[in-house]
């Protein structure tokens, strides 16, 4: 079980250095912490997919913000290793080197939550768990997370850590939203059994659950518009929009605030992870901080997209 206090929402850093430049990123970070947010998620690979970037830009911006604002001790920071082309995989040497690179870019002496961004079938679990454990023992990392692992691999990692006396995985991060619910079948029961908390990514389904995408509606200009609009091909997802509208109106809040609250109120979830490219986008995220849906609201939303 994690000891980290992630707050009601984790601010995703994938937009920093991509759709938000340094100044815009600083404004988002300022507004998030001023509103009571206290955890930030990034990865060494963010956003290497942007032409001209090489990865590490998000961490660098966050590190510069820490130093500029003096707010490092006010937030929990999470980052990840595996996917950066120059630091690929989970070999022990790479885990250590990537952690040191991230610490330098983040301008900090510790990573509060260090994720394996993917599982690595080419490295034994004992080897890479031992590498994470060494970082914990040295004070460079506080807790270990696993992103995009299968239920079976989480179970085997837990068994290996227990047998070898290594730091266990305490946090998982996976795709989960009202329209992406595959993890509920196998992974969620495993998380309950292992007492691992979930910090879902894309809880707004690439923007679809903001309510901006509607059948016959105007095209939305966004880097994620293609994926988001694809949900309009699903009758259950279209029906969900109407339910979200109803619940949002009943609470006097925005549609994305409802979608985020639904994720946050799942029993294994510590907090959802969502990003914003400007303070205006952040408003709906902040609105979700204190929104509590009724059991009836949760059940109605859940039944609309139940498999």
Rosetta silent file (secondary structure, phi, psi, omega in degrees, C-alpha in Angstrom):
SEQUENCE: XXXXXXXXXXXXXXXXXXXXXXXXXXXXXXXXXXXXXXXXXXXXXXXXXXXXXXXXXXXXXXXXXXXXXXXXXXXXXXXXXXXXXXXXXXXXXXXXXXXXXXXXXXXXXXXXXXXXXXXXXXXXXXXXXXXXXXXXXXXXXXXXXXXXXXXXXXXXXXXXXXXXXXXXXXXXXXXXXXXXXXXXXXXXXXXXXXXXXXXXXXXXXXXXXXXXXXXXXXXXXXXXXXXXXXXXXXXXXXXXXXXXXXXXXXXXXXXXXXXXXXXXXXXXXXXXXXXXXXXXXXXXXXXXXXXXXXXXXXXXXXXXXXX
SCORE:     score description
SCORE:     0.000 S_00000001
   1 L     0.000  134.458 -178.905    0.000    0.000    0.000 S_00000001
   2 L   -69.788  149.551  172.052    1.329    3.416   -0.932 S_00000001
   3 L  -105.287    1.291 -177.473    2.183    6.006    1.704 S_00000001
   4 L   -79.777  136.251  174.944    2.150    8.823   -0.848 S_00000001
   5 L   -96.433  100.689 -175.112   -0.577   11.456   -0.630 S_00000001
   6 L   -87.036  -10.193 -177.142   -1.397   12.119   -4.266 S_00000001
   7 L    76.770 -170.006 -175.331   -4.379   14.369   -3.611 S_00000001
   8 L   -78.631  -15.778 -179.086   -7.596   14.263   -5.669 S_00000001
   9 E  -158.700  140.602  175.525   -5.876   14.410   -9.067 S_00000001
  10 E   -98.132  128.372  179.253   -2.386   13.933  -10.483 S_00000001
  11 E   -80.822  117.779  178.303   -1.352   16.548  -13.028 S_00000001
  12 E   -75.189  136.601 -177.670   -0.018   14.847  -16.131 S_00000001
  13 L  -100.712   12.064 -176.826    3.134   16.380  -17.573 S_00000001
  14 L   -68.716  -20.905  178.808    2.903   14.944  -21.079 S_00000001
  15 L   -79.339  -20.410 -175.387    1.730   18.304  -22.466 S_00000001
  16 E   -71.081  121.660 -175.188    4.788   20.155  -21.166 S_00000001
  17 L    87.003    2.514  178.647    7.144   20.768  -24.074 S_00000001
  18 L  -121.628  -90.486  178.636    4.454   19.627  -26.510 S_00000001
  19 L   -85.745   -8.806  175.287    1.149   21.528  -26.544 S_00000001
  20 E  -125.400  120.484  176.537    2.329   23.756  -23.677 S_00000001
  21 L   -76.570 -174.978 -175.013    5.610   25.630  -23.950 S_00000001
  22 H   -58.570  -46.826 -177.203    7.690   26.535  -20.906 S_00000001
  23 H   -65.792  -43.619  178.492    5.712   29.656  -20.000 S_00000001
  24 H   -64.493  -39.191  178.387    2.328   27.972  -20.450 S_00000001
  25 H   -61.865  -42.915  177.638    3.541   24.972  -18.452 S_00000001
  26 H   -60.240  -41.003  179.842    4.615   27.254  -15.604 S_00000001
  27 H   -64.554  -40.769  178.184    1.162   28.878  -15.589 S_00000001
  28 H   -64.621  -46.403 -179.880   -0.526   25.477  -15.417 S_00000001
  29 H   -62.426  -42.965  177.512    1.770   24.291  -12.630 S_00000001
  30 H   -59.024  -49.029 -176.470    1.248   27.502  -10.659 S_00000001
  31 H   -65.693  -38.148 -179.079   -2.527   27.278  -10.973 S_00000001
  32 H   -63.303  -50.095 -178.389   -2.598   23.574  -10.109 S_00000001
  33 H   -69.237  -38.236  178.186   -0.624   23.920   -6.885 S_00000001
  34 H   -62.820  -28.571  179.616   -2.409   27.131   -5.920 S_00000001
  35 L   -83.683   -4.159  179.319   -5.714   25.235   -6.257 S_00000001
  36 L   107.965    1.563  175.574   -4.532   22.527   -3.869 S_00000001
  37 L   -67.508  146.756 -176.043   -3.036   20.021   -6.298 S_00000001
  38 L  -143.189   20.541  174.276   -0.066   18.160   -4.903 S_00000001
  39 E  -149.409  142.350 -176.120    1.205   15.564   -7.368 S_00000001
  40 E  -129.900  135.938 -179.346    2.752   15.721  -10.836 S_00000001
  41 E  -116.540  134.925  175.305    3.343   12.852  -13.262 S_00000001
  42 L  -146.631 -168.029  177.260    5.891   12.799  -16.062 S_00000001
  43 L  -160.430  154.591 -179.648    8.277   10.399  -17.850 S_00000001
  44 L   -62.871  -25.788 -176.674   11.740   10.548  -19.344 S_00000001
  45 L   -84.405  -10.353 -177.845   10.228   10.017  -22.794 S_00000001
  46 L   -76.976  134.996  -24.909    7.803   12.994  -22.604 S_00000001
  47 L  -104.762   84.351 -176.584    7.449   14.390  -25.258 S_00000001
  48 L   -66.268  -15.974 -177.676   10.034   12.754  -27.534 S_00000001
  49 L   -75.952  -10.810 -179.789    7.382   12.290  -30.235 S_00000001
  50 L   -80.583  129.496  178.563    7.422   16.020  -31.043 S_00000001
  51 L   -53.550  130.793 -179.037    9.672   16.871  -34.013 S_00000001
  52 L    93.755  -14.888  177.245   12.875   18.421  -32.722 S_00000001
  53 L   -90.778  158.783  177.214   12.512   16.944  -29.237 S_00000001
  54 L  -125.496    2.966 -175.023   14.658   14.140  -27.850 S_00000001
  55 L    97.908  153.657 -179.521   12.782   13.369  -24.625 S_00000001
  56 L    88.597   -5.893 -177.792   13.223   14.804  -21.171 S_00000001
  57 H   -64.598  -40.194  179.299   11.672   18.155  -22.081 S_00000001
  58 H   -63.582  -47.331  177.960    8.766   17.695  -19.663 S_00000001
  59 H   -59.199  -40.599 -178.885   11.064   16.770  -16.784 S_00000001
  60 H   -62.682  -43.962  178.749   13.285   19.741  -17.588 S_00000001
  61 H   -63.013  -44.598  179.335   10.366   22.181  -17.475 S_00000001
  62 H   -62.491  -42.450  178.475    9.128   20.730  -14.183 S_00000001
  63 H   -62.308  -40.770  177.917   12.637   20.934  -12.726 S_00000001
  64 H   -66.229  -35.790  177.229   12.989   24.554  -13.782 S_00000001
  65 H   -67.042  -43.197  176.511    9.604   25.288  -12.209 S_00000001
  66 H   -53.147  -49.259 -176.035   10.664   23.607   -8.953 S_00000001
  67 H   -69.234  -40.913 -178.916   13.761   25.780   -8.794 S_00000001
  68 H   -65.991  -40.395 -173.605   12.024   28.969   -9.908 S_00000001
  69 H   -98.198  -14.942 -176.629    9.120   28.644   -7.497 S_00000001
  70 L    65.791   35.084 -173.878   10.745   26.785   -4.601 S_00000001
  71 L  -108.738   12.068 -175.161    7.818   24.339   -4.558 S_00000001
  72 H   -55.713  -42.323 -176.208    9.601   20.968   -4.704 S_00000001
  73 H   -75.977   -4.992 -179.113    8.604   19.986   -1.164 S_00000001
  74 H   -90.458   -9.384 -174.768    4.972   20.889   -1.861 S_00000001
  75 L  -134.362  155.549  168.494    4.365   18.161   -4.433 S_00000001
  76 E   -91.283  130.139  178.871    4.803   14.467   -5.089 S_00000001
  77 E  -117.176  132.012  177.767    6.622   13.909   -8.378 S_00000001
  78 E  -118.135  140.390  171.707    6.405   10.706  -10.407 S_00000001
  79 E  -142.347 -179.393 -168.432    8.419    9.795  -13.476 S_00000001
  80 E  -142.073  156.388  176.770    9.097    6.679  -15.531 S_00000001
  81 E  -129.689  142.860  170.141   11.793    4.596  -17.198 S_00000001
  82 E   148.200  -47.449 -161.506   11.677    2.247  -20.210 S_00000001
  83 E   -92.796  -11.657 -178.385   10.522    4.067  -23.332 S_00000001
  84 E   -71.318  131.496 -174.516   13.188    6.682  -24.089 S_00000001
  85 L   -57.808  -34.463 -178.970   15.195    5.656  -27.154 S_00000001
  86 L   -87.506   -7.471  177.347   18.500    6.545  -25.509 S_00000001
  87 E  -138.805   63.291 -172.252   17.570    4.817  -22.217 S_00000001
  88 E   -85.600  144.906  169.697   15.504    1.802  -23.303 S_00000001
  89 L    84.270 -176.203 -174.960   14.293   -1.057  -21.158 S_00000001
  90 L  -118.934   28.722  173.437   14.628   -2.138  -17.549 S_00000001
  91 L   -61.606  147.529 -178.947   18.144   -3.527  -17.349 S_00000001
  92 H   -53.136  -41.763  179.866   19.615   -2.680  -13.926 S_00000001
  93 H   -64.158  -38.430 -178.993   22.234   -0.402  -15.479 S_00000001
  94 H   -72.062  -39.520  177.993   19.605    1.440  -17.491 S_00000001
  95 H   -58.002  -44.712 -179.654   17.215    1.855  -14.561 S_00000001
  96 H   -67.260  -46.894 -178.098   19.995    3.469  -12.545 S_00000001
  97 H   -64.157  -41.308  179.877   21.287    5.667  -15.376 S_00000001
  98 H   -65.750  -38.567  177.761   17.792    6.795  -16.337 S_00000001
  99 H   -62.151  -44.334  179.397   16.982    7.649  -12.720 S_00000001
 100 H   -63.536  -39.177  176.476   20.105    9.779  -12.454 S_00000001
 101 H   -62.148  -44.491 -179.158   19.204   11.531  -15.714 S_00000001
 102 H   -65.133  -41.547  177.716   15.682   12.219  -14.447 S_00000001
 103 H   -59.053  -41.412  179.729   16.955   13.516  -11.111 S_00000001
 104 H   -65.217  -46.521 -178.800   19.238   15.929  -12.941 S_00000001
 105 H   -66.355  -37.603  179.987   16.496   17.201  -15.247 S_00000001
 106 H   -78.105   -7.740  179.581   14.011   17.494  -12.376 S_00000001
 107 L    53.038   50.297 -178.512   16.629   19.343  -10.297 S_00000001
 108 L  -142.012  166.956  179.698   15.808   17.256   -7.239 S_00000001
 109 L  -101.756   -1.926  178.162   17.452   14.707   -4.980 S_00000001
 110 L  -154.517  149.305  172.012   14.614   12.177   -5.028 S_00000001
 111 E  -104.114  120.739 -175.896   11.849   10.784   -7.208 S_00000001
 112 E   -68.140  -39.025 -178.845    8.783   10.171   -5.066 S_00000001
 113 E  -139.195  115.992 -176.365    7.308    7.538   -7.374 S_00000001
 114 E  -113.331  114.044 -177.262    9.414    5.803  -10.032 S_00000001
 115 E   -94.737  144.754  155.676    7.494    3.720  -12.553 S_00000001
 116 E   -78.311  116.649 -174.073    8.526    1.027  -14.933 S_00000001
 117 L   -68.430  -28.388  174.570    6.743    2.541  -17.943 S_00000001
 118 L  -145.553  162.287  170.167    6.331   -0.913  -19.453 S_00000001
 119 L   -74.686  156.354  179.667    7.214   -4.434  -18.418 S_00000001
 120 L  -126.647  100.503 -178.034   10.455   -5.778  -19.899 S_00000001
 121 L   -69.055  -11.490 -179.049   10.306   -9.474  -20.818 S_00000001
 122 L   -88.684   -3.471  179.644   14.020   -9.425  -21.664 S_00000001
 123 L  -126.557  134.517  179.596   15.047   -8.725  -18.056 S_00000001
 124 L   -63.458  146.353 -179.854   14.215  -10.947  -15.099 S_00000001
 125 H   -62.391  -36.032  178.974   11.806   -9.398  -12.645 S_00000001
 126 H   -62.915  -38.290 -179.493   14.221  -10.009   -9.794 S_00000001
 127 H   -65.781  -48.296 -176.504   16.931   -8.069  -11.643 S_00000001
 128 H   -76.822  -29.950  174.402   14.879   -4.992  -12.391 S_00000001
 129 H   -66.840  -35.135  176.584   13.094   -5.018   -9.036 S_00000001
 130 H   -65.159  -35.341  178.235   16.509   -5.186   -7.359 S_00000001
 131 H   -66.178  -43.548  176.020   17.569   -2.132   -9.374 S_00000001
 132 H   -64.048  -41.945 -179.643   14.539   -0.171   -8.193 S_00000001
 133 H   -59.896  -40.928  179.270   15.102   -1.429   -4.643 S_00000001
 134 H   -61.788  -39.088  178.243   18.694   -0.160   -4.668 S_00000001
 135 H   -65.595  -37.158  176.939   17.468    3.301   -5.647 S_00000001
 136 H   -64.615  -45.934 -178.013   14.977    3.233   -2.765 S_00000001
 137 H   -64.108  -28.748  178.708   17.670    2.192   -0.296 S_00000001
 138 L   -84.283   -4.822  179.891   19.895    5.031   -1.508 S_00000001
 139 L    83.161    6.743  179.577   17.119    7.579   -0.999 S_00000001
 140 L   -81.920  -22.618 -178.929   16.863    8.435   -4.689 S_00000001
 141 E  -135.156  141.881  178.652   13.378    6.905   -4.991 S_00000001
 142 E   -94.859  -48.188 -179.590   10.593    6.656   -2.419 S_00000001
 143 E  -138.666  160.268 -175.362    8.173    4.162   -4.010 S_00000001
 144 E  -112.454  135.627  179.020    8.049    1.918   -7.079 S_00000001
 145 E  -123.121  164.667  178.856    5.256    1.841   -9.646 S_00000001
 146 E  -133.402  124.372  179.749    4.299   -0.287  -12.639 S_00000001
 147 E  -112.466  133.338  175.399    2.577    1.087  -15.731 S_00000001
 148 L    64.335   33.343  174.355    0.885   -1.075  -18.360 S_00000001
 149 L   -90.083  150.544  171.565    1.669   -4.398  -16.647 S_00000001
 150 L   -77.132  163.938  177.766   -0.608   -7.414  -16.982 S_00000001
 151 H   -61.035  -42.364 -179.051   -2.275   -8.844  -13.907 S_00000001
 152 H   -61.787  -40.912 -178.523   -0.106  -11.966  -14.091 S_00000001
 153 H   -72.816  -30.673  173.501    3.095   -9.942  -14.210 S_00000001
 154 H   -66.037  -41.019  179.042    2.012   -7.792  -11.279 S_00000001
 155 H   -64.605  -42.894 -179.397    1.333  -10.944   -9.277 S_00000001
 156 H   -68.467  -35.680  177.165    4.700  -12.435  -10.160 S_00000001
 157 H   -63.786  -39.541  178.316    6.458   -9.154   -9.336 S_00000001
 158 H   -64.371  -40.885  179.970    4.781   -9.130   -5.929 S_00000001
 159 H   -66.914  -42.201  179.223    5.887  -12.712   -5.292 S_00000001
 160 H   -62.897  -45.948 -178.988    9.468  -11.997   -6.381 S_00000001
 161 H   -62.023  -41.835 -179.715    9.694   -8.891   -4.199 S_00000001
 162 H   -66.306  -41.778 -177.498    8.331  -10.736   -1.166 S_00000001
 163 H   -68.575  -38.768 -175.237   10.652  -13.711   -1.658 S_00000001
 164 H   -94.650   -1.402 -179.649   13.790  -11.629   -2.233 S_00000001
 165 L    70.124   34.978 -178.077   13.042   -8.935    0.327 S_00000001
 166 L  -100.438  160.439  177.438   12.833   -6.203   -2.309 S_00000001
 167 L   -60.050  125.743 -177.984   10.767   -3.025   -2.352 S_00000001
 168 L   -80.297  160.652  170.729    7.303   -3.975   -3.648 S_00000001
 169 E   -73.870  128.180 -178.006    5.314   -2.231   -6.347 S_00000001
 170 E  -114.573  -14.471 -175.824    2.745   -0.045   -4.601 S_00000001
 171 E  -136.561  138.024  174.385    1.190    1.925   -7.471 S_00000001
 172 E  -117.913  152.975  176.738   -0.063    0.948  -10.922 S_00000001
 173 E  -137.049  121.107 -174.893   -0.886    3.211  -13.836 S_00000001
 174 L  -146.423  164.120  177.939   -3.091    2.054  -16.676 S_00000001
 175 E   -70.457  125.240 -179.985   -5.610    3.307  -19.212 S_00000001
 176 L  -158.408  126.931  175.476   -9.025    3.626  -17.542 S_00000001
 177 E  -159.341  179.880  178.617  -12.041    5.775  -18.232 S_00000001
 178 L   -64.203  -18.368  178.186  -15.775    5.446  -18.718 S_00000001
 179 L  -114.519    3.162  176.002  -15.123    4.328  -22.306 S_00000001
 180 E  -133.829   93.418 -168.197  -11.937    2.285  -21.697 S_00000001
 181 L  -124.377   19.751 -176.956  -12.733   -0.297  -19.033 S_00000001
 182 H   -59.808  -31.619 -175.042  -10.790   -3.428  -19.976 S_00000001
 183 H   -68.889  -13.893 -177.390   -8.731   -3.369  -16.772 S_00000001
 184 H   -68.921  -24.109 -175.006  -11.840   -4.013  -14.685 S_00000001
 185 L   -72.929  -45.712 -171.534  -11.986   -7.681  -15.704 S_00000001
 186 L  -124.555  -43.943 -174.069   -8.612   -8.952  -14.501 S_00000001
 187 H   -70.904  -44.004 -177.232   -6.290   -6.188  -13.396 S_00000001
 188 H   -60.698  -45.777  175.553   -8.555   -4.437  -10.888 S_00000001
 189 H   -59.576  -34.453  177.215   -9.213   -7.609   -8.844 S_00000001
 190 H   -66.116  -42.037  177.477   -5.452   -8.198   -8.818 S_00000001
 191 H   -59.855  -41.396  178.005   -4.818   -4.687   -7.539 S_00000001
 192 H   -61.353  -46.635 -177.369   -7.283   -5.317   -4.718 S_00000001
 193 H   -61.785  -39.753 -175.123   -5.593   -8.585   -3.799 S_00000001
 194 H   -90.455   -4.346 -178.190   -2.107   -7.048   -3.817 S_00000001
 195 L    58.888   40.851  174.033   -3.181   -3.774   -2.177 S_00000001
 196 L   -99.998  132.924  178.419   -1.747   -1.806   -5.076 S_00000001
 197 E   -90.226  153.294 -178.572   -3.455    1.498   -5.836 S_00000001
 198 E  -106.923  138.456  176.717   -4.282    2.592   -9.363 S_00000001
 199 L  -125.939   79.853 -168.998   -3.519    6.037  -10.827 S_00000001
 200 L   -63.020  146.024  170.638   -5.275    5.849  -14.216 S_00000001
 201 E  -105.352  165.236 -173.272   -4.157    7.759  -17.274 S_00000001
 202 L    47.266   48.148  177.465   -6.414    9.144  -20.034 S_00000001
 203 L   -67.566  -15.087  176.082   -9.457    9.307  -17.705 S_00000001
 204 L  -102.589   13.164  174.140  -10.950   11.771  -20.207 S_00000001
 205 H    51.146   56.368  177.295  -10.344    9.395  -23.136 S_00000001
 206 H    58.663   21.857  178.309   -8.077   11.743  -25.105 S_00000001
 207 H   105.871  -12.644 -179.993  -10.636   14.531  -24.688 S_00000001
 208 H   -58.288  -39.069 -175.831  -13.775   12.636  -25.707 S_00000001
 209 H   -85.058   13.095  168.463  -15.145   12.865  -22.169 S_00000001
 210 H   -80.922  -15.040 -177.800  -14.807   16.640  -22.103 S_00000001
 211 L    88.938    0.660 -178.553  -18.087   16.726  -24.032 S_00000001
 212 L   -76.408  -20.778 -176.810  -16.575   18.626  -26.958 S_00000001
 213 L  -100.159  118.948 -176.546  -17.062   15.718  -29.346 S_00000001
 214 L  -135.706  150.208  176.295  -20.685   15.196  -30.429 S_00000001
 215 L   -57.968  127.028 -179.857  -22.414   13.359  -33.288 S_00000001
 216 L    74.604    5.236 -177.749  -22.674   15.807  -36.174 S_00000001
 217 L   -79.883  171.589  178.665  -20.750   18.409  -34.220 S_00000001
 218 L   -67.389  151.058  177.191  -18.041   20.717  -35.462 S_00000001
 219 L   -64.372  143.035  179.723  -14.538   19.345  -35.838 S_00000001
 220 L  -103.033  129.612  177.354  -12.330   19.877  -32.801 S_00000001
 221 L   -86.051  108.927 -178.621   -8.803   21.157  -33.310 S_00000001
 222 L  -160.976  149.691  175.649   -6.617   19.039  -31.062 S_00000001
 223 L   -62.025  -23.456 -175.718   -3.554   16.831  -31.267 S_00000001
 224 L  -106.621   11.562 -172.326   -5.788   14.025  -29.946 S_00000001
 225 H   -60.604  -36.768 -178.477   -8.874   14.702  -32.069 S_00000001
 226 H   -61.196  -48.810  179.860   -8.513   11.570  -34.185 S_00000001
 227 H   -68.169  -43.877 -177.186   -8.575    9.181  -31.261 S_00000001
 228 H   -61.368  -45.300 -176.989  -11.199   11.138  -29.346 S_00000001
 229 H   -69.193  -20.130  179.896  -13.626   11.341  -32.263 S_00000001
 230 H   -64.053  -24.458  178.662  -13.315    7.593  -32.889 S_00000001
 231 H   -67.226  -19.516  178.390  -15.461    6.965  -29.808 S_00000001
 232 H   -65.972  -12.974  176.803  -18.402    8.486  -31.691 S_00000001
 233 H   -80.682   -8.065 -179.269  -18.555    5.210  -33.617 S_00000001
 234 L  -101.955  119.082  179.783  -19.637    3.423  -30.428 S_00000001
 235 H   -57.888  -37.397 -179.028  -23.349    3.665  -29.557 S_00000001
 236 H   -67.743  -35.026  179.095  -22.664    3.192  -25.849 S_00000001
 237 H   -68.883  -38.224  176.738  -20.136    6.040  -25.846 S_00000001
 238 H   -65.608  -42.574  177.500  -22.609    8.343  -27.586 S_00000001
 239 H   -62.016  -35.224 -179.993  -25.305    7.379  -25.063 S_00000001
 240 H   -60.470  -35.455 -178.759  -22.851    8.115  -22.271 S_00000001
 241 H   -57.677  -40.243  178.529  -22.590   11.741  -23.369 S_00000001
 242 H   -66.035  -39.480  178.215  -26.249   12.270  -22.537 S_00000001
 243 H   -66.466  -42.704  176.926  -25.857   10.685  -19.112 S_00000001
 244 H   -59.337  -42.390  177.751  -22.796   12.816  -18.417 S_00000001
 245 H   -58.236  -45.117 -178.126  -24.776   15.912  -19.394 S_00000001
 246 H   -63.576  -46.970 -177.573  -27.556   14.966  -16.962 S_00000001
 247 H   -66.772  -41.451  178.941  -25.231   14.246  -14.041 S_00000001
 248 H   -61.849  -43.067  179.697  -23.179   17.371  -14.680 S_00000001
 249 H   -64.215  -39.350 -179.587  -26.317   19.526  -14.771 S_00000001
 250 H   -63.661  -32.179 -178.965  -27.604   17.979  -11.543 S_00000001
 251 H   -96.648   -7.954 -178.093  -24.372   18.877   -9.757 S_00000001
 252 L    68.573   36.783 -178.356  -23.841   22.207  -11.482 S_00000001
 253 L  -130.127  177.929  179.680  -20.434   21.166  -12.807 S_00000001
 254 L   -83.585  160.758  177.498  -18.767   20.458  -16.140 S_00000001
 255 H   -59.691  -47.478 -179.993  -18.857   17.153  -18.002 S_00000001
 256 H   -62.423  -31.165  177.358  -15.113   16.451  -17.579 S_00000001
 257 H   -62.179  -38.911  178.224  -15.390   17.009  -13.828 S_00000001
 258 H   -66.621  -45.335 -179.514  -17.991   14.222  -13.692 S_00000001
 259 H   -61.439  -38.620  178.224  -15.875   11.862  -15.803 S_00000001
 260 H   -69.650  -40.512 -179.864  -12.872   12.463  -13.545 S_00000001
 261 H   -64.735  -36.917  177.991  -14.901   12.009  -10.365 S_00000001
 262 H   -59.416  -44.860  178.832  -16.227    8.668  -11.635 S_00000001
 263 H   -64.548  -47.806 -176.844  -12.671    7.402  -12.044 S_00000001
 264 H   -59.670  -31.572 -175.874  -11.519    8.806   -8.704 S_00000001
 265 L   -85.769    2.828  171.860  -14.397    7.111   -6.867 S_00000001
 266 L   -71.201  141.510 -165.609  -13.456    3.609   -8.032 S_00000001
 267 L   -64.146  -26.446 -178.447  -12.314    1.698   -4.961 S_00000001
 268 L   -93.524   -2.488 -173.424   -8.753    0.928   -6.092 S_00000001
 269 E   -87.920  129.461  171.795   -8.029    4.407   -7.442 S_00000001
 270 L   -82.219  -45.566  178.550   -5.801    6.817   -5.545 S_00000001
 271 L  -171.186  145.020  172.467   -6.290    9.628   -8.078 S_00000001
 272 E   -77.224  159.519  176.476   -6.741    9.964  -11.841 S_00000001
 273 E  -111.295  124.783  179.184   -4.006   11.515  -13.976 S_00000001
 274 E  -144.435  151.203 -176.053   -5.007   14.280  -16.382 S_00000001
 275 L  -116.201  164.127  176.799   -3.163   17.031  -18.209 S_00000001
 276 L  -145.811  142.253 -179.900   -3.891   20.593  -19.282 S_00000001
 277 L   -96.804   -7.831  177.110   -2.126   22.826  -21.766 S_00000001
 278 L  -156.247  164.885 -178.689   -3.365   26.076  -20.200 S_00000001
 279 H   -61.581  -27.918  179.213   -5.019   27.290  -16.979 S_00000001
 280 H   -65.620  -43.198  176.068   -8.411   27.405  -18.713 S_00000001
 281 H   -64.660  -31.069 -178.167   -8.284   23.666  -19.405 S_00000001
 282 H   -66.658  -24.330 -174.257   -7.171   23.123  -15.830 S_00000001
 283 H   -56.882  -43.085  179.973  -10.400   24.589  -14.450 S_00000001
 284 H   -66.665  -34.722  177.257  -12.434   21.431  -15.102 S_00000001
 285 H   -63.996  -45.740  179.905   -9.714   19.323  -13.501 S_00000001
 286 H   -65.122  -36.513  179.081   -9.760   21.490  -10.389 S_00000001
 287 H   -59.211  -29.998 -178.719  -13.560   21.402  -10.358 S_00000001
 288 H   -75.036  -16.955 -174.123  -13.356   17.631   -9.954 S_00000001
 289 H   -52.900  -42.891 -172.716  -11.268   17.896   -6.760 S_00000001
 290 H  -110.415    3.800 -179.389  -14.285   18.219   -4.472 S_00000001
 291 L   -75.866  125.094  176.004  -17.017   16.644   -6.595 S_00000001
 292 L  -118.492  112.957  177.337  -18.596   13.604   -4.955 S_00000001
 293 L   -77.903  148.817  175.166  -20.973   11.612   -7.111 S_00000001
 294 L   -75.157  163.159  175.932  -23.791    9.689   -5.478 S_00000001
 295 H   -58.103  -36.419  178.793  -23.877    5.909   -5.635 S_00000001
 296 H   -65.535  -42.100  176.976  -26.770    6.302   -8.050 S_00000001
 297 H   -59.047  -49.280 -177.824  -24.711    8.600  -10.282 S_00000001
 298 H   -60.722  -44.446 -178.825  -21.800    6.159  -10.337 S_00000001
 299 H   -65.165  -41.073 -179.683  -24.071    3.202  -11.081 S_00000001
 300 H   -64.649  -45.026  177.601  -25.892    5.028  -13.861 S_00000001
 301 H   -63.418  -44.916 -177.766  -22.662    6.078  -15.537 S_00000001
 302 H   -62.067  -42.311 -175.605  -21.129    2.637  -15.116 S_00000001
 303 H   -68.237  -23.937 -177.280  -24.111    0.788  -16.568 S_00000001
 304 H   -67.598  -34.159 -178.984  -24.091    2.915  -19.720 S_00000001
 305 L  -118.160   18.399  177.872  -20.745    1.540  -20.889 S_00000001
 306 L   -64.633  135.935 -179.483  -20.690   -1.791  -19.057 S_00000001
 307 L   -63.906    0.000    0.000  -19.391   -4.538  -21.317 S_00000001
